[in-house]
Amino acid sequence: MIRTTLVISLIAFACGVGHAQSTSSGPTLDAASVKPAPPPDGRGGRRVAMTGGPGTDTPGRINFENVGLGAVIAKAYGVKYYQISGPGWFETERFNIIGTVPPGTTKEQFRLMLQNLLADRFKLALHKETREMSIYSLGIAKNGPKLKQAAPDPPPDANGPPNDRESRPGPPAKDRDGYPVLGPGTTMTFMSTPTGDRARMANKGHVQVLVDMLASQTGRPVVDATGLTGEYEFSLYWIPRPPDSLAADDPNGPDLIAALQQQLGLKLEPKKGPIEVLVVDRVEKIPTAN
């Protein structure tokens, strides 16, 4: 029997998060625009993306589209979404954030810029504490893994189409079973259908890539207990559901837990563990004017 111990540290607390603060100081983004995102256009899907900043193809500019505030806080403080305890509207309210990043900005300075943006525009104040939380352990299913070894990436085609979702407007295409088809450069997409939301994910790398995706989808920490050390291709399609109903049967398609077992030969098992979290003490739902 494998005994797994979970230890999650918040490296971003080195930036000074120890108690509630709402005033900002230090580096800031230039010409930052923060606006509530418009509602979906009714065509069955909308782009959700956080692009740009140090270490990306566009280090001098960020473009966050249709993002929840929890995702921005997670990026600003270097934590996972499940490590944030905030109001319920973090799940429903979406924002568009555009800003210019000064030349030479480091990743550490960029996180401070996002923290200051949150403090200035949303009056965010927070502190950290340790809580006993529900977690998942990712293991091997009864009949063994169904993973394919990852193949090397092909060389880029200079004459090929750009890997940009914006070059393909409108909702994602559907396959014959009604699941979204991933476009170039896209690793995950969601779409709405008359029978409910559907999701598809395709990526490759070490198991940690899959662990991070599962944590974001379940809203809980996920521990890798598979013992797998190689690089693999991960391809999944499923019906998204809240964490408390992941194991429910649905005639329209598999939920995430069922998809893992059926398509990858892996399983999620619920457990308990101590997790450090960021607790939001104060935040404004409407950002201050640009």
C-alpha atoms as a printed R data frame, in Angstrom:
    type eleno elety resid chain resno       x      y       z
1   ATOM     1    CA   MET     A     1   0.000  0.000   0.000
2   ATOM     2    CA   ILE     A     2   1.364  3.372  -0.988
3   ATOM     3    CA   ARG     A     3   1.043  6.093   1.613
4   ATOM     4    CA   THR     A     4   0.949  9.569   0.078
5   ATOM     5    CA   THR     A     5   1.714 12.719   2.030
6   ATOM     6    CA   LEU     A     6   0.578 16.001   0.544
7   ATOM     7    CA   VAL     A     7   2.591 19.138   1.166
8   ATOM     8    CA   ILE     A     8   1.633 22.286  -0.711
9   ATOM     9    CA   SER     A     9   3.583 25.474  -0.085
10  ATOM    10    CA   LEU     A    10   2.602 28.924  -1.208
11  ATOM    11    CA   ILE     A    11   5.810 30.249  -2.687
12  ATOM    12    CA   ALA     A    12   4.177 33.551  -3.421
13  ATOM    13    CA   PHE     A    13   3.948 34.385   0.280
14  ATOM    14    CA   ALA     A    14   7.569 35.399  -0.041
15  ATOM    15    CA   CYS     A    15   6.066 38.439  -1.711
16  ATOM    16    CA   GLY     A    16   4.730 39.519   1.685
17  ATOM    17    CA   VAL     A    17   1.288 37.935   2.085
18  ATOM    18    CA   GLY     A    18   0.949 37.359   5.784
19  ATOM    19    CA   HIS     A    19  -2.041 39.425   6.782
20  ATOM    20    CA   ALA     A    20  -4.809 41.400   5.158
21  ATOM    21    CA   GLN     A    21  -3.715 44.360   3.061
22  ATOM    22    CA   SER     A    22  -5.496 46.432   0.445
23  ATOM    23    CA   THR     A    23  -3.090 49.260  -0.337
24  ATOM    24    CA   SER     A    24  -0.597 48.677  -3.120
25  ATOM    25    CA   SER     A    25   2.984 49.752  -3.595
26  ATOM    26    CA   GLY     A    26   5.790 48.785  -5.903
27  ATOM    27    CA   PRO     A    27   5.651 47.888  -9.617
28  ATOM    28    CA   THR     A    28   2.452 48.400 -11.589
29  ATOM    29    CA   LEU     A    29   1.151 47.588 -15.048
30  ATOM    30    CA   ASP     A    30   1.046 50.431 -17.558
31  ATOM    31    CA   ALA     A    31  -2.279 51.504 -19.068
32  ATOM    32    CA   ALA     A    32  -4.231 48.681 -17.431
33  ATOM    33    CA   SER     A    33  -7.870 48.275 -18.448
34  ATOM    34    CA   VAL     A    34 -10.207 46.219 -16.232
35  ATOM    35    CA   LYS     A    35 -13.808 45.748 -17.323
36  ATOM    36    CA   PRO     A    36 -16.624 43.263 -16.645
37  ATOM    37    CA   ALA     A    37 -16.798 40.836 -19.560
38  ATOM    38    CA   PRO     A    38 -19.917 40.890 -21.739
39  ATOM    39    CA   PRO     A    39 -22.285 37.904 -21.416
40  ATOM    40    CA   PRO     A    40 -21.957 34.938 -23.828
41  ATOM    41    CA   ASP     A    41 -23.208 35.668 -27.340
42  ATOM    42    CA   GLY     A    42 -25.465 32.600 -27.385
43  ATOM    43    CA   ARG     A    43 -23.455 30.748 -30.038
44  ATOM    44    CA   GLY     A    44 -22.461 27.902 -27.704
45  ATOM    45    CA   GLY     A    45 -19.072 28.937 -26.391
46  ATOM    46    CA   ARG     A    46 -16.721 31.780 -25.534
47  ATOM    47    CA   ARG     A    47 -12.977 32.201 -25.341
48  ATOM    48    CA   VAL     A    48 -11.434 32.084 -21.866
49  ATOM    49    CA   ALA     A    49  -7.725 32.882 -21.891
50  ATOM    50    CA   MET     A    50  -4.878 34.431 -19.905
51  ATOM    51    CA   THR     A    51  -2.098 35.337 -22.332
52  ATOM    52    CA   GLY     A    52   1.046 37.446 -22.240
53  ATOM    53    CA   GLY     A    53   3.566 38.552 -19.644
54  ATOM    54    CA   PRO     A    54   7.169 37.541 -18.857
55  ATOM    55    CA   GLY     A    55   8.157 34.160 -20.262
56  ATOM    56    CA   THR     A    56   5.544 34.223 -23.055
57  ATOM    57    CA   ASP     A    57   5.558 35.190 -26.720
58  ATOM    58    CA   THR     A    58   4.137 38.607 -25.756
59  ATOM    59    CA   PRO     A    59   6.091 39.650 -22.644
60  ATOM    60    CA   GLY     A    60   5.129 43.311 -22.980
61  ATOM    61    CA   ARG     A    61   1.368 42.906 -22.957
62  ATOM    62    CA   ILE     A    62  -1.269 40.838 -21.130
63  ATOM    63    CA   ASN     A    63  -4.732 39.972 -22.381
64  ATOM    64    CA   PHE     A    64  -7.016 38.165 -19.937
65  ATOM    65    CA   GLU     A    65 -10.380 37.333 -21.525
66  ATOM    66    CA   ASN     A    66 -13.510 36.202 -19.676
67  ATOM    67    CA   VAL     A    67 -11.524 35.284 -16.564
68  ATOM    68    CA   GLY     A    68 -12.874 34.861 -13.055
69  ATOM    69    CA   LEU     A    69 -11.210 36.843 -10.305
70  ATOM    70    CA   GLY     A    70 -10.086 33.644  -8.604
71  ATOM    71    CA   ALA     A    71  -7.946 32.786 -11.640
72  ATOM    72    CA   VAL     A    72  -6.282 36.210 -11.539
73  ATOM    73    CA   ILE     A    73  -5.587 35.889  -7.793
74  ATOM    74    CA   ALA     A    74  -4.104 32.421  -8.371
75  ATOM    75    CA   LYS     A    75  -1.772 33.798 -11.040
76  ATOM    76    CA   ALA     A    76  -0.834 36.833  -8.951
77  ATOM    77    CA   TYR     A    77   0.075 34.812  -5.840
78  ATOM    78    CA   GLY     A    78   1.398 31.650  -7.496
79  ATOM    79    CA   VAL     A    79  -1.213 29.326  -5.980
80  ATOM    80    CA   LYS     A    80  -3.813 26.908  -7.289
81  ATOM    81    CA   TYR     A    81  -7.441 27.944  -7.623
82  ATOM    82    CA   TYR     A    82  -8.525 25.562  -4.867
83  ATOM    83    CA   GLN     A    83  -6.184 27.393  -2.469
84  ATOM    84    CA   ILE     A    84  -8.384 30.497  -2.626
85  ATOM    85    CA   SER     A    85 -11.346 30.968  -0.296
86  ATOM    86    CA   GLY     A    86 -13.508 33.757  -1.699
87  ATOM    87    CA   PRO     A    87 -17.109 34.750  -2.412
88  ATOM    88    CA   GLY     A    88 -19.353 32.649  -4.629
89  ATOM    89    CA   TRP     A    89 -19.334 35.183  -7.444
90  ATOM    90    CA   PHE     A    90 -15.688 34.279  -8.139
91  ATOM    91    CA   GLU     A    91 -17.234 31.389 -10.109
92  ATOM    92    CA   THR     A    92 -19.743 33.423 -12.107
93  ATOM    93    CA   GLU     A    93 -18.446 36.974 -12.697
94  ATOM    94    CA   ARG     A    94 -15.998 37.368 -15.571
95  ATOM    95    CA   PHE     A    95 -13.603 40.172 -16.472
96  ATOM    96    CA   ASN     A    96 -11.460 41.371 -19.367
97  ATOM    97    CA   ILE     A    97  -8.057 42.717 -18.303
98  ATOM    98    CA   ILE     A    98  -5.556 44.288 -20.695
99  ATOM    99    CA   GLY     A    99  -2.282 45.898 -19.679
100 ATOM   100    CA   THR     A   100   1.204 46.822 -20.814
101 ATOM   101    CA   VAL     A   101   4.147 45.231 -19.010
102 ATOM   102    CA   PRO     A   102   7.279 47.428 -18.750
103 ATOM   103    CA   PRO     A   103  10.351 46.096 -20.590
104 ATOM   104    CA   GLY     A   104  12.632 43.913 -18.503
105 ATOM   105    CA   THR     A   105   9.940 42.918 -16.004
106 ATOM   106    CA   THR     A   106  10.728 39.640 -14.213
107 ATOM   107    CA   LYS     A   107   8.139 36.998 -13.365
108 ATOM   108    CA   GLU     A   108   8.389 37.951  -9.692
109 ATOM   109    CA   GLN     A   109   7.795 41.621 -10.507
110 ATOM   110    CA   PHE     A   110   4.899 40.651 -12.759
111 ATOM   111    CA   ARG     A   111   3.179 38.810  -9.905
112 ATOM   112    CA   LEU     A   112   3.584 41.917  -7.742
113 ATOM   113    CA   MET     A   113   2.040 43.998 -10.536
114 ATOM   114    CA   LEU     A   114  -1.007 41.732 -10.605
115 ATOM   115    CA   GLN     A   115  -1.260 41.857  -6.810
116 ATOM   116    CA   ASN     A   116  -1.188 45.658  -6.917
117 ATOM   117    CA   LEU     A   117  -3.773 45.696  -9.696
118 ATOM   118    CA   LEU     A   118  -6.113 43.563  -7.576
119 ATOM   119    CA   ALA     A   119  -5.595 45.812  -4.555
120 ATOM   120    CA   ASP     A   120  -6.127 49.023  -6.540
121 ATOM   121    CA   ARG     A   121  -9.045 48.029  -8.747
122 ATOM   122    CA   PHE     A   122 -10.882 45.462  -6.610
123 ATOM   123    CA   LYS     A   123  -9.753 46.611  -3.122
124 ATOM   124    CA   LEU     A   124  -8.607 43.052  -2.451
125 ATOM   125    CA   ALA     A   125  -7.455 42.184   1.071
126 ATOM   126    CA   LEU     A   126  -6.539 38.645   2.157
127 ATOM   127    CA   HIS     A   127  -4.588 36.472   4.563
128 ATOM   128    CA   LYS     A   128  -3.328 32.877   4.669
129 ATOM   129    CA   GLU     A   129  -4.260 29.968   6.920
130 ATOM   130    CA   THR     A   130  -4.100 26.152   6.937
131 ATOM   131    CA   ARG     A   131  -7.303 24.143   6.529
132 ATOM   132    CA   GLU     A   132  -8.205 20.453   6.427
133 ATOM   133    CA   MET     A   133  -9.609 19.949   2.957
134 ATOM   134    CA   SER     A   134 -10.958 17.270   0.657
135 ATOM   135    CA   ILE     A   135  -8.327 16.167  -1.850
136 ATOM   136    CA   TYR     A   136  -8.024 13.528  -4.560
137 ATOM   137    CA   SER     A   137  -5.378 10.869  -5.065
138 ATOM   138    CA   LEU     A   138  -4.709  9.956  -8.703
139 ATOM   139    CA   GLY     A   139  -3.871  6.268  -9.089
140 ATOM   140    CA   ILE     A   140  -3.928  3.386 -11.556
141 ATOM   141    CA   ALA     A   141  -7.319  1.838 -12.315
142 ATOM   142    CA   LYS     A   142  -7.976 -1.901 -11.960
143 ATOM   143    CA   ASN     A   143  -7.078 -2.879 -15.528
144 ATOM   144    CA   GLY     A   144  -3.948 -0.728 -15.754
145 ATOM   145    CA   PRO     A   145  -3.129  2.558 -17.502
146 ATOM   146    CA   LYS     A   146  -4.121  3.281 -21.085
147 ATOM   147    CA   LEU     A   147  -1.517  5.947 -21.765
148 ATOM   148    CA   LYS     A   148   0.435  6.479 -24.965
149 ATOM   149    CA   GLN     A   149   4.046  7.626 -24.799
150 ATOM   150    CA   ALA     A   150   4.353 11.245 -25.938
151 ATOM   151    CA   ALA     A   151   5.870 11.836 -29.367
152 ATOM   152    CA   PRO     A   152   8.229 14.769 -30.018
153 ATOM   153    CA   ASP     A   153   6.642 17.973 -31.287
154 ATOM   154    CA   PRO     A   154   6.984 18.469 -35.055
155 ATOM   155    CA   PRO     A   155   9.012 21.493 -36.169
156 ATOM   156    CA   PRO     A   156   6.899 24.649 -36.565
157 ATOM   157    CA   ASP     A   157   5.586 25.397 -40.043
158 ATOM   158    CA   ALA     A   158   6.434 28.991 -40.879
159 ATOM   159    CA   ASN     A   159   3.840 28.923 -43.671
160 ATOM   160    CA   GLY     A   160   1.122 27.306 -41.595
161 ATOM   161    CA   PRO     A   161  -1.875 29.036 -39.952
162 ATOM   162    CA   PRO     A   162  -1.236 30.864 -36.663
163 ATOM   163    CA   ASN     A   163  -1.978 28.958 -33.445
164 ATOM   164    CA   ASP     A   164  -4.451 31.589 -32.339
165 ATOM   165    CA   ARG     A   165  -8.059 30.950 -31.376
166 ATOM   166    CA   GLU     A   166  -8.898 34.514 -32.419
167 ATOM   167    CA   SER     A   167  -8.196 33.561 -36.050
168 ATOM   168    CA   ARG     A   168 -11.144 31.146 -35.857
169 ATOM   169    CA   PRO     A   169 -14.101 33.172 -34.523
170 ATOM   170    CA   GLY     A   170 -17.259 31.564 -33.227
171 ATOM   171    CA   PRO     A   171 -17.893 28.476 -31.102
172 ATOM   172    CA   PRO     A   172 -15.688 25.390 -31.435
173 ATOM   173    CA   ALA     A   173 -16.599 22.723 -33.982
174 ATOM   174    CA   LYS     A   174 -18.231 19.475 -32.791
175 ATOM   175    CA   ASP     A   175 -17.285 15.893 -33.474
176 ATOM   176    CA   ARG     A   176 -19.915 13.284 -34.315
177 ATOM   177    CA   ASP     A   177 -20.617 12.691 -30.615
178 ATOM   178    CA   GLY     A   178 -21.199 16.371 -29.909
179 ATOM   179    CA   TYR     A   179 -17.896 17.089 -28.134
180 ATOM   180    CA   PRO     A   180 -15.803 20.149 -29.052
181 ATOM   181    CA   VAL     A   181 -12.945 19.740 -31.496
182 ATOM   182    CA   LEU     A   182  -9.657 21.312 -30.399
183 ATOM   183    CA   GLY     A   183  -8.157 23.846 -32.780
184 ATOM   184    CA   PRO     A   184  -4.447 24.490 -33.359
185 ATOM   185    CA   GLY     A   185  -2.641 25.609 -30.222
186 ATOM   186    CA   THR     A   186  -5.599 24.774 -27.950
187 ATOM   187    CA   THR     A   187  -5.255 22.248 -25.104
188 ATOM   188    CA   MET     A   188  -8.734 22.432 -23.584
189 ATOM   189    CA   THR     A   189 -12.124 23.757 -24.608
190 ATOM   190    CA   PHE     A   190 -15.702 23.752 -23.347
191 ATOM   191    CA   MET     A   191 -18.974 24.172 -25.163
192 ATOM   192    CA   SER     A   192 -22.673 24.310 -24.345
193 ATOM   193    CA   THR     A   193 -25.180 22.010 -26.040
194 ATOM   194    CA   PRO     A   194 -28.930 21.429 -25.552
195 ATOM   195    CA   THR     A   195 -28.030 18.467 -23.293
196 ATOM   196    CA   GLY     A   196 -25.482 20.375 -21.195
197 ATOM   197    CA   ASP     A   197 -21.843 21.425 -21.215
198 ATOM   198    CA   ARG     A   198 -19.176 19.252 -22.816
199 ATOM   199    CA   ALA     A   199 -15.393 19.405 -22.533
200 ATOM   200    CA   ARG     A   200 -12.332 18.077 -24.321
201 ATOM   201    CA   MET     A   201  -8.691 18.131 -23.266
202 ATOM   202    CA   ALA     A   202  -5.555 17.123 -25.165
203 ATOM   203    CA   ASN     A   203  -2.050 17.683 -23.856
204 ATOM   204    CA   LYS     A   204   1.169 15.823 -23.230
205 ATOM   205    CA   GLY     A   205   3.951 15.694 -20.680
206 ATOM   206    CA   HIS     A   206   4.567 14.176 -17.266
207 ATOM   207    CA   VAL     A   207   1.617 13.103 -15.118
208 ATOM   208    CA   GLN     A   208   1.850 16.448 -13.315
209 ATOM   209    CA   VAL     A   209   0.299 18.047 -16.423
210 ATOM   210    CA   LEU     A   210  -2.779 15.890 -15.931
211 ATOM   211    CA   VAL     A   211  -2.728 16.442 -12.144
212 ATOM   212    CA   ASP     A   212  -2.837 20.221 -12.613
213 ATOM   213    CA   MET     A   213  -5.751 19.942 -15.046
214 ATOM   214    CA   LEU     A   214  -7.692 17.667 -12.697
215 ATOM   215    CA   ALA     A   215  -7.122 20.030  -9.775
216 ATOM   216    CA   SER     A   216  -8.458 22.955 -11.790
217 ATOM   217    CA   GLN     A   217 -11.539 21.010 -12.883
218 ATOM   218    CA   THR     A   218 -12.430 19.417  -9.544
219 ATOM   219    CA   GLY     A   219 -11.531 22.436  -7.423
220 ATOM   220    CA   ARG     A   220  -9.497 20.204  -5.105
221 ATOM   221    CA   PRO     A   221  -5.803 19.351  -4.643
222 ATOM   222    CA   VAL     A   222  -4.765 16.226  -6.544
223 ATOM   223    CA   VAL     A   223  -1.851 14.007  -5.453
224 ATOM   224    CA   ASP     A   224   0.007 11.893  -8.015
225 ATOM   225    CA   ALA     A   225   0.056  8.321  -6.683
226 ATOM   226    CA   THR     A   226   0.435  6.635 -10.091
227 ATOM   227    CA   GLY     A   227   4.187  5.993  -9.889
228 ATOM   228    CA   LEU     A   228   4.402  6.843 -13.611
229 ATOM   229    CA   THR     A   229   7.555  8.745 -14.572
230 ATOM   230    CA   GLY     A   230   7.456  9.015 -18.375
231 ATOM   231    CA   GLU     A   231   5.930 11.594 -20.688
232 ATOM   232    CA   TYR     A   232   2.527 10.719 -22.088
233 ATOM   233    CA   GLU     A   233  -0.233 11.989 -24.332
234 ATOM   234    CA   PHE     A   234  -3.454 12.854 -22.499
235 ATOM   235    CA   SER     A   235  -6.731 12.951 -24.419
236 ATOM   236    CA   LEU     A   236 -10.056 13.200 -22.590
237 ATOM   237    CA   TYR     A   237 -13.660 14.125 -23.286
238 ATOM   238    CA   TRP     A   238 -16.273 14.434 -20.546
239 ATOM   239    CA   ILE     A   239 -19.411 16.099 -19.165
240 ATOM   240    CA   PRO     A   240 -18.343 18.835 -16.675
241 ATOM   241    CA   ARG     A   241 -19.987 18.697 -13.244
242 ATOM   242    CA   PRO     A   242 -19.467 20.201  -9.788
243 ATOM   243    CA   PRO     A   243 -17.034 18.169  -7.615
244 ATOM   244    CA   ASP     A   244 -19.776 16.802  -5.340
245 ATOM   245    CA   SER     A   245 -21.567 15.178  -8.280
246 ATOM   246    CA   LEU     A   246 -18.583 13.864 -10.250
247 ATOM   247    CA   ALA     A   247 -19.501 10.225  -9.690
248 ATOM   248    CA   ALA     A   248 -23.093 10.523 -10.954
249 ATOM   249    CA   ASP     A   249 -24.121  8.574 -14.070
250 ATOM   250    CA   ASP     A   250 -25.220 10.550 -17.125
251 ATOM   251    CA   PRO     A   251 -26.653  8.975 -20.270
252 ATOM   252    CA   ASN     A   252 -25.265 11.912 -22.286
253 ATOM   253    CA   GLY     A   253 -21.652 10.947 -21.613
254 ATOM   254    CA   PRO     A   254 -19.015 10.242 -18.955
255 ATOM   255    CA   ASP     A   255 -18.205 12.592 -16.113
256 ATOM   256    CA   LEU     A   256 -14.544 13.357 -15.388
257 ATOM   257    CA   ILE     A   257 -14.009 10.413 -13.030
258 ATOM   258    CA   ALA     A   258 -15.591  7.938 -15.446
259 ATOM   259    CA   ALA     A   259 -13.664  9.420 -18.383
260 ATOM   260    CA   LEU     A   260 -10.368  8.966 -16.546
261 ATOM   261    CA   GLN     A   261 -11.065  5.273 -15.976
262 ATOM   262    CA   GLN     A   262 -12.520  4.544 -19.406
263 ATOM   263    CA   GLN     A   263 -10.126  6.571 -21.540
264 ATOM   264    CA   LEU     A   264  -6.846  6.695 -19.575
265 ATOM   265    CA   GLY     A   265  -7.051  3.763 -17.158
266 ATOM   266    CA   LEU     A   266  -6.616  6.053 -14.133
267 ATOM   267    CA   LYS     A   267  -8.772  6.731 -11.086
268 ATOM   268    CA   LEU     A   268  -9.429  9.504  -8.568
269 ATOM   269    CA   GLU     A   269  -9.939  8.587  -4.913
270 ATOM   270    CA   PRO     A   270 -11.169 11.113  -2.307
271 ATOM   271    CA   LYS     A   271  -8.975 11.789   0.745
272 ATOM   272    CA   LYS     A   272  -8.342 14.502   3.366
273 ATOM   273    CA   GLY     A   273  -5.246 16.640   3.893
274 ATOM   274    CA   PRO     A   274  -3.963 19.962   5.316
275 ATOM   275    CA   ILE     A   275  -3.776 22.727   2.708
276 ATOM   276    CA   GLU     A   276  -2.585 26.324   3.018
277 ATOM   277    CA   VAL     A   277  -5.160 28.702   1.549
278 ATOM   278    CA   LEU     A   278  -5.582 32.380   0.799
279 ATOM   279    CA   VAL     A   279  -8.687 33.716   2.554
280 ATOM   280    CA   VAL     A   280 -10.285 36.793   1.012
281 ATOM   281    CA   ASP     A   281 -11.205 39.318   3.710
282 ATOM   282    CA   ARG     A   282 -12.487 42.039   1.406
283 ATOM   283    CA   VAL     A   283 -13.037 42.460  -2.328
284 ATOM   284    CA   GLU     A   284 -15.199 44.663  -4.534
285 ATOM   285    CA   LYS     A   285 -17.366 43.016  -7.180
286 ATOM   286    CA   ILE     A   286 -17.188 46.028  -9.510
287 ATOM   287    CA   PRO     A   287 -13.686 47.261 -10.333
288 ATOM   288    CA   THR     A   288 -12.895 50.951 -10.048
289 ATOM   289    CA   ALA     A   289 -13.036 52.941 -13.278
290 ATOM   290    CA   ASN     A   290 -10.205 52.735 -15.802
